[in-house]
Amino acid sequence: MSSRTYEFSWDIIGDIQEGRPNLGDKVNIVLYRLMQYTFRDIAEQRYGKEVCDLLFYEAGYLAGKFFFEQYLKEFKDLPLNNFVAELQRILKELGVGILRVEKAEPETGEFVLTVSEDLDCSGLPDLGIEVCNYDEGFIAGLFEKFTGKSFKAKEVDCWCTGDRTCRFEVNQT
């Protein structure tokens, strides 16, 4: 047993059916964003923007790896196109966003992805900055689990910079 209080495992998600027999697994996006952006506010106040962004990237990275194991592990041996199709289906089904691949060069480990109707930022005001650090880490974690290689993802377009989709450059490191 770990001595850490919040070490993540899928068990910490709990039994949603037992715990929420009437409400189930759905929640309004406003409450998700309320939690995310209040965490961001406190983290930035205490540790600065750079550390805040890094914490969200690292949390997304961990989540991406666990998400892969929970939802995508059975598709690991599929060709890239088939794997992406399953990923697109699951992300849309869960209401995370609509994933598209603009560029895929598996030989060099270079990809460009877009996520429309993104859970984290679609509909937010133009803040002049990219805010999807969690998504960056999530994507990097997914790619690492699928390929067995290390990746870095960087958001280059965001709803919060005036774009109407989030675009991520994903590169093998």
Stockholm file with secondary structure:
# STOCKHOLM 1.0

chainA/1-173         MSSRTYEFSWDIIGDIQEGRPNLGDKVNIVLYRLMQYTFRDIAEQRYGKEVCDLLFYEAGYLAGKFFFEQYLKEFKDLPLNNFVAELQRILKELGVGILRVEKAEPETGEFVLTVSEDLDCSGLPDLGIEVCNYDEGFIAGLFEKFTGKSFKAKEVDCWCTGDRTCRFEVNQT
#=GR chainA/1-173 SS CCSCSSCCCGGGGCCHHHHCTTTTTCCCHHHHHHHHHHHHHHHHHHHCHHHHHHHHHHHHHHHHHHHIIIIIGGGTTSCHHHHHHHHHHHHHHTTSCEEEEEEEETTTTEEEEEEESCTTTTTCCCCSSCCCHHHHHHHHHHHHHHHSSCEEEEEEECGGGTCSSEEEEEEEC
#=GC SS_cons         CCSCSSCCCGGGGCCHHHHCTTTTTCCCHHHHHHHHHHHHHHHHHHHCHHHHHHHHHHHHHHHHHHHIIIIIGGGTTSCHHHHHHHHHHHHHHTTSCEEEEEEEETTTTEEEEEEESCTTTTTCCCCSSCCCHHHHHHHHHHHHHHHSSCEEEEEEECGGGTCSSEEEEEEEC
//
